[in-house]
Amino acid sequence: MAVQHVGEMTLEELRRVIREEINTSTAAKPIRRWDPIRAKAALDWLSKNRWTPPPGTPSTLELLREDRDR
């Protein structure tokens, strides 16, 4: 089959390509079951490794505004 650009496809052809891509990508990855122990370990790690900026550090919004104004 020749390479076809999205703009040249019918809606049904595009839907078929999307379905095939989804089926291909999801078939290759095993679905993980919810594991509360892994979730707790991840949350514990985040809590332990949380970093708090020192007082007076500009907020994210202030940094974005500063960048915008440059």
PyMOL Python script that loads the backbone (N, CA, C, O; Angstrom):
from pymol import cmd

cmd.read_pdbstr("""\
ATOM      1  N   MET A   1       0.845  -1.176   0.000  1.00  0.00           N
ATOM      2  CA  MET A   1       0.000   0.000   0.000  1.00  0.00           C
ATOM      3  C   MET A   1       0.894   1.245   0.000  1.00  0.00           C
ATOM      4  O   MET A   1       1.866   1.313   0.753  1.00  0.00           O
ATOM      5  N   ALA A   2       0.576   2.196  -0.817  1.00  0.00           N
ATOM      6  CA  ALA A   2       1.355   3.426  -0.914  1.00  0.00           C
ATOM      7  C   ALA A   2       1.114   4.287   0.320  1.00  0.00           C
ATOM      8  O   ALA A   2       0.050   4.227   0.937  1.00  0.00           O
ATOM      9  N   VAL A   3       2.111   5.083   0.668  1.00  0.00           N
ATOM     10  CA  VAL A   3       1.979   5.981   1.810  1.00  0.00           C
ATOM     11  C   VAL A   3       0.900   7.010   1.482  1.00  0.00           C
ATOM     12  O   VAL A   3       0.902   7.628   0.418  1.00  0.00           O
ATOM     13  N   GLN A   4      -0.007   7.171   2.418  1.00  0.00           N
ATOM     14  CA  GLN A   4      -1.116   8.091   2.203  1.00  0.00           C
ATOM     15  C   GLN A   4      -1.089   9.132   3.313  1.00  0.00           C
ATOM     16  O   GLN A   4      -0.940   8.791   4.486  1.00  0.00           O
ATOM     17  N   HIS A   5      -1.231  10.377   2.948  1.00  0.00           N
ATOM     18  CA  HIS A   5      -1.264  11.446   3.939  1.00  0.00           C
ATOM     19  C   HIS A   5      -2.642  11.500   4.588  1.00  0.00           C
ATOM     20  O   HIS A   5      -3.644  11.139   3.972  1.00  0.00           O
ATOM     21  N   VAL A   6      -2.678  11.947   5.818  1.00  0.00           N
ATOM     22  CA  VAL A   6      -3.924  12.008   6.566  1.00  0.00           C
ATOM     23  C   VAL A   6      -4.962  12.835   5.811  1.00  0.00           C
ATOM     24  O   VAL A   6      -6.138  12.473   5.768  1.00  0.00           O
ATOM     25  N   GLY A   7      -4.529  13.934   5.223  1.00  0.00           N
ATOM     26  CA  GLY A   7      -5.460  14.794   4.499  1.00  0.00           C
ATOM     27  C   GLY A   7      -6.085  14.138   3.284  1.00  0.00           C
ATOM     28  O   GLY A   7      -7.105  14.610   2.781  1.00  0.00           O
ATOM     29  N   GLU A   8      -5.486  13.052   2.803  1.00  0.00           N
ATOM     30  CA  GLU A   8      -6.007  12.353   1.631  1.00  0.00           C
ATOM     31  C   GLU A   8      -6.897  11.177   2.004  1.00  0.00           C
ATOM     32  O   GLU A   8      -7.503  10.557   1.129  1.00  0.00           O
ATOM     33  N   MET A   9      -6.985  10.862   3.303  1.00  0.00           N
ATOM     34  CA  MET A   9      -7.774   9.715   3.750  1.00  0.00           C
ATOM     35  C   MET A   9      -9.232  10.098   3.940  1.00  0.00           C
ATOM     36  O   MET A   9      -9.571  11.246   4.228  1.00  0.00           O
ATOM     37  N   THR A  10     -10.083   9.088   3.768  1.00  0.00           N
ATOM     38  CA  THR A  10     -11.478   9.280   4.145  1.00  0.00           C
ATOM     39  C   THR A  10     -11.548   9.132   5.660  1.00  0.00           C
ATOM     40  O   THR A  10     -10.603   8.655   6.290  1.00  0.00           O
ATOM     41  N   LEU A  11     -12.663   9.542   6.235  1.00  0.00           N
ATOM     42  CA  LEU A  11     -12.825   9.434   7.683  1.00  0.00           C
ATOM     43  C   LEU A  11     -12.737   7.975   8.127  1.00  0.00           C
ATOM     44  O   LEU A  11     -12.143   7.679   9.163  1.00  0.00           O
ATOM     45  N   GLU A  12     -13.310   7.084   7.368  1.00  0.00           N
ATOM     46  CA  GLU A  12     -13.273   5.659   7.730  1.00  0.00           C
ATOM     47  C   GLU A  12     -11.844   5.104   7.655  1.00  0.00           C
ATOM     48  O   GLU A  12     -11.450   4.311   8.511  1.00  0.00           O
ATOM     49  N   GLU A  13     -11.069   5.506   6.651  1.00  0.00           N
ATOM     50  CA  GLU A  13      -9.675   5.054   6.552  1.00  0.00           C
ATOM     51  C   GLU A  13      -8.864   5.557   7.741  1.00  0.00           C
ATOM     52  O   GLU A  13      -8.043   4.827   8.296  1.00  0.00           O
ATOM     53  N   LEU A  14      -9.098   6.798   8.122  1.00  0.00           N
ATOM     54  CA  LEU A  14      -8.381   7.376   9.270  1.00  0.00           C
ATOM     55  C   LEU A  14      -8.752   6.640  10.551  1.00  0.00           C
ATOM     56  O   LEU A  14      -7.882   6.334  11.367  1.00  0.00           O
ATOM     57  N   ARG A  15     -10.024   6.360  10.730  1.00  0.00           N
ATOM     58  CA  ARG A  15     -10.458   5.619  11.923  1.00  0.00           C
ATOM     59  C   ARG A  15      -9.800   4.237  11.977  1.00  0.00           C
ATOM     60  O   ARG A  15      -9.392   3.786  13.047  1.00  0.00           O
ATOM     61  N   ARG A  16      -9.698   3.568  10.829  1.00  0.00           N
ATOM     62  CA  ARG A  16      -9.078   2.248  10.770  1.00  0.00           C
ATOM     63  C   ARG A  16      -7.599   2.329  11.179  1.00  0.00           C
ATOM     64  O   ARG A  16      -7.114   1.494  11.944  1.00  0.00           O
ATOM     65  N   VAL A  17      -6.897   3.335  10.666  1.00  0.00           N
ATOM     66  CA  VAL A  17      -5.478   3.508  11.006  1.00  0.00           C
ATOM     67  C   VAL A  17      -5.324   3.774  12.499  1.00  0.00           C
ATOM     68  O   VAL A  17      -4.437   3.209  13.138  1.00  0.00           O
ATOM     69  N   ILE A  18      -6.173   4.622  13.058  1.00  0.00           N
ATOM     70  CA  ILE A  18      -6.099   4.929  14.496  1.00  0.00           C
ATOM     71  C   ILE A  18      -6.371   3.676  15.314  1.00  0.00           C
ATOM     72  O   ILE A  18      -5.657   3.401  16.279  1.00  0.00           O
ATOM     73  N   ARG A  19      -7.406   2.902  14.938  1.00  0.00           N
ATOM     74  CA  ARG A  19      -7.706   1.658  15.657  1.00  0.00           C
ATOM     75  C   ARG A  19      -6.520   0.704  15.626  1.00  0.00           C
ATOM     76  O   ARG A  19      -6.170   0.104  16.642  1.00  0.00           O
ATOM     77  N   GLU A  20      -5.905   0.566  14.458  1.00  0.00           N
ATOM     78  CA  GLU A  20      -4.751  -0.333  14.328  1.00  0.00           C
ATOM     79  C   GLU A  20      -3.597   0.124  15.208  1.00  0.00           C
ATOM     80  O   GLU A  20      -2.947  -0.699  15.853  1.00  0.00           O
ATOM     81  N   GLU A  21      -3.338   1.419  15.242  1.00  0.00           N
ATOM     82  CA  GLU A  21      -2.250   1.949  16.075  1.00  0.00           C
ATOM     83  C   GLU A  21      -2.528   1.715  17.553  1.00  0.00           C
ATOM     84  O   GLU A  21      -1.633   1.323  18.301  1.00  0.00           O
ATOM     85  N   ILE A  22      -3.756   1.952  17.972  1.00  0.00           N
ATOM     86  CA  ILE A  22      -4.112   1.737  19.383  1.00  0.00           C
ATOM     87  C   ILE A  22      -3.965   0.265  19.736  1.00  0.00           C
ATOM     88  O   ILE A  22      -3.391  -0.072  20.771  1.00  0.00           O
ATOM     89  N   ASN A  23      -4.478  -0.607  18.888  1.00  0.00           N
ATOM     90  CA  ASN A  23      -4.379  -2.042  19.161  1.00  0.00           C
ATOM     91  C   ASN A  23      -2.928  -2.507  19.198  1.00  0.00           C
ATOM     92  O   ASN A  23      -2.568  -3.337  20.033  1.00  0.00           O
ATOM     93  N   THR A  24      -2.102  -1.992  18.318  1.00  0.00           N
ATOM     94  CA  THR A  24      -0.694  -2.365  18.281  1.00  0.00           C
ATOM     95  C   THR A  24       0.038  -1.881  19.520  1.00  0.00           C
ATOM     96  O   THR A  24       0.818  -2.622  20.118  1.00  0.00           O
ATOM     97  N   SER A  25      -0.214  -0.629  19.908  1.00  0.00           N
ATOM     98  CA  SER A  25       0.533  -0.071  21.039  1.00  0.00           C
ATOM     99  C   SER A  25       0.058  -0.653  22.366  1.00  0.00           C
ATOM    100  O   SER A  25       0.873  -0.850  23.268  1.00  0.00           O
ATOM    101  N   THR A  26      -1.235  -0.931  22.512  1.00  0.00           N
ATOM    102  CA  THR A  26      -1.712  -1.481  23.783  1.00  0.00           C
ATOM    103  C   THR A  26      -1.416  -2.963  23.909  1.00  0.00           C
ATOM    104  O   THR A  26      -1.288  -3.466  25.025  1.00  0.00           O
ATOM    105  N   ALA A  27      -1.304  -3.675  22.801  1.00  0.00           N
ATOM    106  CA  ALA A  27      -0.998  -5.103  22.859  1.00  0.00           C
ATOM    107  C   ALA A  27       0.434  -5.334  23.322  1.00  0.00           C
ATOM    108  O   ALA A  27       0.741  -6.375  23.903  1.00  0.00           O
ATOM    109  N   ALA A  28       1.303  -4.376  23.069  1.00  0.00           N
ATOM    110  CA  ALA A  28       2.711  -4.540  23.413  1.00  0.00           C
ATOM    111  C   ALA A  28       2.992  -4.248  24.886  1.00  0.00           C
ATOM    112  O   ALA A  28       4.041  -4.634  25.402  1.00  0.00           O
ATOM    113  N   LYS A  29       2.074  -3.578  25.559  1.00  0.00           N
ATOM    114  CA  LYS A  29       2.306  -3.187  26.949  1.00  0.00           C
ATOM    115  C   LYS A  29       1.363  -3.955  27.871  1.00  0.00           C
ATOM    116  O   LYS A  29       0.145  -3.890  27.707  1.00  0.00           O
ATOM    117  N   PRO A  30       1.916  -4.673  28.830  1.00  0.00           N
ATOM    118  CA  PRO A  30       1.032  -5.362  29.768  1.00  0.00           C
ATOM    119  C   PRO A  30       0.318  -4.353  30.673  1.00  0.00           C
ATOM    120  O   PRO A  30       0.892  -3.331  31.051  1.00  0.00           O
ATOM    121  N   ILE A  31      -0.901  -4.642  31.005  1.00  0.00           N
ATOM    122  CA  ILE A  31      -1.671  -3.754  31.879  1.00  0.00           C
ATOM    123  C   ILE A  31      -1.304  -4.093  33.317  1.00  0.00           C
ATOM    124  O   ILE A  31      -1.407  -5.245  33.740  1.00  0.00           O
ATOM    125  N   ARG A  32      -0.879  -3.085  34.058  1.00  0.00           N
ATOM    126  CA  ARG A  32      -0.525  -3.315  35.460  1.00  0.00           C
ATOM    127  C   ARG A  32      -1.776  -3.255  36.323  1.00  0.00           C
ATOM    128  O   ARG A  32      -2.645  -2.403  36.140  1.00  0.00           O
ATOM    129  N   ARG A  33      -1.838  -4.146  37.229  1.00  0.00           N
ATOM    130  CA  ARG A  33      -2.923  -4.138  38.202  1.00  0.00           C
ATOM    131  C   ARG A  33      -2.587  -3.124  39.289  1.00  0.00           C
ATOM    132  O   ARG A  33      -1.416  -2.847  39.547  1.00  0.00           O
ATOM    133  N   TRP A  34      -3.611  -2.574  39.919  1.00  0.00           N
ATOM    134  CA  TRP A  34      -3.416  -1.630  41.020  1.00  0.00           C
ATOM    135  C   TRP A  34      -2.749  -2.364  42.168  1.00  0.00           C
ATOM    136  O   TRP A  34      -3.225  -3.403  42.624  1.00  0.00           O
ATOM    137  N   ASP A  35      -1.642  -1.807  42.623  1.00  0.00           N
ATOM    138  CA  ASP A  35      -0.915  -2.406  43.724  1.00  0.00           C
ATOM    139  C   ASP A  35      -0.734  -1.345  44.802  1.00  0.00           C
ATOM    140  O   ASP A  35       0.111  -0.461  44.662  1.00  0.00           O
ATOM    141  N   PRO A  36      -1.518  -1.420  45.879  1.00  0.00           N
ATOM    142  CA  PRO A  36      -1.447  -0.380  46.911  1.00  0.00           C
ATOM    143  C   PRO A  36      -0.073  -0.294  47.569  1.00  0.00           C
ATOM    144  O   PRO A  36       0.314   0.780  48.029  1.00  0.00           O
ATOM    145  N   ILE A  37       0.664  -1.380  47.623  1.00  0.00           N
ATOM    146  CA  ILE A  37       1.998  -1.353  48.240  1.00  0.00           C
ATOM    147  C   ILE A  37       2.941  -0.508  47.375  1.00  0.00           C
ATOM    148  O   ILE A  37       3.701   0.308  47.896  1.00  0.00           O
ATOM    149  N   ARG A  38       2.890  -0.709  46.045  1.00  0.00           N
ATOM    150  CA  ARG A  38       3.737   0.095  45.148  1.00  0.00           C
ATOM    151  C   ARG A  38       3.331   1.561  45.203  1.00  0.00           C
ATOM    152  O   ARG A  38       4.186   2.447  45.189  1.00  0.00           O
ATOM    153  N   ALA A  39       2.031   1.818  45.264  1.00  0.00           N
ATOM    154  CA  ALA A  39       1.548   3.197  45.325  1.00  0.00           C
ATOM    155  C   ALA A  39       2.029   3.862  46.612  1.00  0.00           C
ATOM    156  O   ALA A  39       2.479   5.007  46.589  1.00  0.00           O
ATOM    157  N   LYS A  40       1.937   3.153  47.726  1.00  0.00           N
ATOM    158  CA  LYS A  40       2.393   3.723  49.006  1.00  0.00           C
ATOM    159  C   LYS A  40       3.894   3.966  48.970  1.00  0.00           C
ATOM    160  O   LYS A  40       4.367   4.987  49.469  1.00  0.00           O
ATOM    161  N   ALA A  41       4.645   3.048  48.389  1.00  0.00           N
ATOM    162  CA  ALA A  41       6.095   3.231  48.289  1.00  0.00           C
ATOM    163  C   ALA A  41       6.417   4.470  47.456  1.00  0.00           C
ATOM    164  O   ALA A  41       7.321   5.231  47.800  1.00  0.00           O
ATOM    165  N   ALA A  42       5.693   4.673  46.376  1.00  0.00           N
ATOM    166  CA  ALA A  42       5.931   5.847  45.534  1.00  0.00           C
ATOM    167  C   ALA A  42       5.594   7.126  46.288  1.00  0.00           C
ATOM    168  O   ALA A  42       6.351   8.096  46.228  1.00  0.00           O
ATOM    169  N   LEU A  43       4.474   7.141  46.995  1.00  0.00           N
ATOM    170  CA  LEU A  43       4.095   8.335  47.761  1.00  0.00           C
ATOM    171  C   LEU A  43       5.077   8.601  48.905  1.00  0.00           C
ATOM    172  O   LEU A  43       5.410   9.751  49.190  1.00  0.00           O
ATOM    173  N   ASP A  44       5.533   7.537  49.551  1.00  0.00           N
ATOM    174  CA  ASP A  44       6.532   7.703  50.611  1.00  0.00           C
ATOM    175  C   ASP A  44       7.819   8.302  50.055  1.00  0.00           C
ATOM    176  O   ASP A  44       8.417   9.184  50.672  1.00  0.00           O
ATOM    177  N   TRP A  45       8.244   7.821  48.887  1.00  0.00           N
ATOM    178  CA  TRP A  45       9.460   8.347  48.262  1.00  0.00           C
ATOM    179  C   TRP A  45       9.283   9.828  47.937  1.00  0.00           C
ATOM    180  O   TRP A  45      10.182  10.633  48.178  1.00  0.00           O
ATOM    181  N   LEU A  46       8.123  10.183  47.389  1.00  0.00           N
ATOM    182  CA  LEU A  46       7.872  11.589  47.067  1.00  0.00           C
ATOM    183  C   LEU A  46       7.904  12.458  48.316  1.00  0.00           C
ATOM    184  O   LEU A  46       8.480  13.545  48.302  1.00  0.00           O
ATOM    185  N   SER A  47       7.294  11.988  49.390  1.00  0.00           N
ATOM    186  CA  SER A  47       7.291  12.756  50.648  1.00  0.00           C
ATOM    187  C   SER A  47       8.704  12.929  51.192  1.00  0.00           C
ATOM    188  O   SER A  47       9.069  14.006  51.665  1.00  0.00           O
ATOM    189  N   LYS A  48       9.492  11.866  51.123  1.00  0.00           N
ATOM    190  CA  LYS A  48      10.852  11.903  51.657  1.00  0.00           C
ATOM    191  C   LYS A  48      11.771  12.799  50.823  1.00  0.00           C
ATOM    192  O   LYS A  48      12.680  13.430  51.362  1.00  0.00           O
ATOM    193  N   ASN A  49      11.536  12.852  49.524  1.00  0.00           N
ATOM    194  CA  ASN A  49      12.420  13.591  48.630  1.00  0.00           C
ATOM    195  C   ASN A  49      11.849  14.929  48.171  1.00  0.00           C
ATOM    196  O   ASN A  49      12.333  15.510  47.200  1.00  0.00           O
ATOM    197  N   ARG A  50      10.833  15.413  48.859  1.00  0.00           N
ATOM    198  CA  ARG A  50      10.230  16.693  48.514  1.00  0.00           C
ATOM    199  C   ARG A  50      11.220  17.813  48.822  1.00  0.00           C
ATOM    200  O   ARG A  50      11.898  17.797  49.850  1.00  0.00           O
ATOM    201  N   TRP A  51      11.289  18.762  47.936  1.00  0.00           N
ATOM    202  CA  TRP A  51      12.194  19.889  48.120  1.00  0.00           C
ATOM    203  C   TRP A  51      11.367  21.157  48.258  1.00  0.00           C
ATOM    204  O   TRP A  51      10.470  21.406  47.452  1.00  0.00           O
ATOM    205  N   THR A  52      11.661  21.952  49.265  1.00  0.00           N
ATOM    206  CA  THR A  52      10.973  23.214  49.480  1.00  0.00           C
ATOM    207  C   THR A  52      11.965  24.337  49.222  1.00  0.00           C
ATOM    208  O   THR A  52      13.028  24.378  49.841  1.00  0.00           O
ATOM    209  N   PRO A  53      11.629  25.247  48.317  1.00  0.00           N
ATOM    210  CA  PRO A  53      12.547  26.345  48.033  1.00  0.00           C
ATOM    211  C   PRO A  53      12.693  27.266  49.242  1.00  0.00           C
ATOM    212  O   PRO A  53      11.787  27.360  50.070  1.00  0.00           O
ATOM    213  N   PRO A  54      13.828  27.937  49.339  1.00  0.00           N
ATOM    214  CA  PRO A  54      14.034  28.827  50.481  1.00  0.00           C
ATOM    215  C   PRO A  54      13.072  30.020  50.447  1.00  0.00           C
ATOM    216  O   PRO A  54      12.560  30.372  49.384  1.00  0.00           O
ATOM    217  N   PRO A  55      12.828  30.632  51.590  1.00  0.00           N
ATOM    218  CA  PRO A  55      11.942  31.795  51.640  1.00  0.00           C
ATOM    219  C   PRO A  55      12.435  32.895  50.691  1.00  0.00           C
ATOM    220  O   PRO A  55      13.637  33.110  50.540  1.00  0.00           O
ATOM    221  N   GLY A  56      11.493  33.573  50.065  1.00  0.00           N
ATOM    222  CA  GLY A  56      11.846  34.648  49.160  1.00  0.00           C
ATOM    223  C   GLY A  56      12.043  34.202  47.722  1.00  0.00           C
ATOM    224  O   GLY A  56      12.219  35.038  46.836  1.00  0.00           O
ATOM    225  N   THR A  57      12.017  32.898  47.476  1.00  0.00           N
ATOM    226  CA  THR A  57      12.164  32.391  46.108  1.00  0.00           C
ATOM    227  C   THR A  57      10.907  32.750  45.322  1.00  0.00           C
ATOM    228  O   THR A  57       9.798  32.577  45.828  1.00  0.00           O
ATOM    229  N   PRO A  58      11.059  33.247  44.094  1.00  0.00           N
ATOM    230  CA  PRO A  58       9.875  33.592  43.306  1.00  0.00           C
ATOM    231  C   PRO A  58       9.028  32.352  43.017  1.00  0.00           C
ATOM    232  O   PRO A  58       9.543  31.246  42.858  1.00  0.00           O
ATOM    233  N   SER A  59       7.721  32.571  42.954  1.00  0.00           N
ATOM    234  CA  SER A  59       6.816  31.462  42.643  1.00  0.00           C
ATOM    235  C   SER A  59       6.927  31.129  41.155  1.00  0.00           C
ATOM    236  O   SER A  59       7.519  31.875  40.375  1.00  0.00           O
ATOM    237  N   THR A  60       6.350  30.004  40.790  1.00  0.00           N
ATOM    238  CA  THR A  60       6.338  29.604  39.386  1.00  0.00           C
ATOM    239  C   THR A  60       5.652  30.660  38.532  1.00  0.00           C
ATOM    240  O   THR A  60       6.105  30.968  37.430  1.00  0.00           O
ATOM    241  N   LEU A  61       4.562  31.211  39.043  1.00  0.00           N
ATOM    242  CA  LEU A  61       3.837  32.249  38.310  1.00  0.00           C
ATOM    243  C   LEU A  61       4.707  33.482  38.114  1.00  0.00           C
ATOM    244  O   LEU A  61       4.724  34.068  37.031  1.00  0.00           O
ATOM    245  N   GLU A  62       5.424  33.873  39.151  1.00  0.00           N
ATOM    246  CA  GLU A  62       6.314  35.036  39.027  1.00  0.00           C
ATOM    247  C   GLU A  62       7.421  34.784  38.005  1.00  0.00           C
ATOM    248  O   GLU A  62       7.771  35.679  37.235  1.00  0.00           O
ATOM    249  N   LEU A  63       7.971  33.570  37.995  1.00  0.00           N
ATOM    250  CA  LEU A  63       9.010  33.239  37.022  1.00  0.00           C
ATOM    251  C   LEU A  63       8.463  33.269  35.598  1.00  0.00           C
ATOM    252  O   LEU A  63       9.134  33.749  34.684  1.00  0.00           O
ATOM    253  N   LEU A  64       7.243  32.756  35.408  1.00  0.00           N
ATOM    254  CA  LEU A  64       6.626  32.792  34.084  1.00  0.00           C
ATOM    255  C   LEU A  64       6.375  34.225  33.624  1.00  0.00           C
ATOM    256  O   LEU A  64       6.620  34.566  32.467  1.00  0.00           O
ATOM    257  N   ARG A  65       5.888  35.056  34.536  1.00  0.00           N
ATOM    258  CA  ARG A  65       5.651  36.463  34.177  1.00  0.00           C
ATOM    259  C   ARG A  65       6.959  37.173  33.829  1.00  0.00           C
ATOM    260  O   ARG A  65       7.014  37.990  32.910  1.00  0.00           O
ATOM    261  N   GLU A  66       8.002  36.845  34.578  1.00  0.00           N
ATOM    262  CA  GLU A  66       9.321  37.442  34.319  1.00  0.00           C
ATOM    263  C   GLU A  66       9.819  37.048  32.922  1.00  0.00           C
ATOM    264  O   GLU A  66      10.338  37.882  32.181  1.00  0.00           O
ATOM    265  N   ASP A  67       9.655  35.774  32.579  1.00  0.00           N
ATOM    266  CA  ASP A  67      10.059  35.309  31.259  1.00  0.00           C
ATOM    267  C   ASP A  67       9.231  35.982  30.160  1.00  0.00           C
ATOM    268  O   ASP A  67       9.764  36.371  29.121  1.00  0.00           O
ATOM    269  N   ARG A  68       7.945  36.113  30.400  1.00  0.00           N
ATOM    270  CA  ARG A  68       7.062  36.732  29.420  1.00  0.00           C
ATOM    271  C   ARG A  68       7.442  38.188  29.168  1.00  0.00           C
ATOM    272  O   ARG A  68       7.381  38.670  28.037  1.00  0.00           O
ATOM    273  N   ASP A  69       7.831  38.876  30.228  1.00  0.00           N
ATOM    274  CA  ASP A  69       8.142  40.307  30.109  1.00  0.00           C
ATOM    275  C   ASP A  69       9.496  40.579  29.479  1.00  0.00           C
ATOM    276  O   ASP A  69       9.789  41.717  29.112  1.00  0.00           O
ATOM    277  N   ARG A  70      10.330  39.550  29.348  1.00  0.00           N
ATOM    278  CA  ARG A  70      11.639  39.760  28.735  1.00  0.00           C
ATOM    279  C   ARG A  70      11.554  39.933  27.261  1.00  0.00           C
ATOM    280  O   ARG A  70      12.576  40.119  26.601  1.00  0.00           O
TER     281      ARG A  70
END
""", "prot")
cmd.dss("prot")
cmd.show_as("cartoon", "prot")
cmd.util.cbc("prot")
cmd.orient("prot")
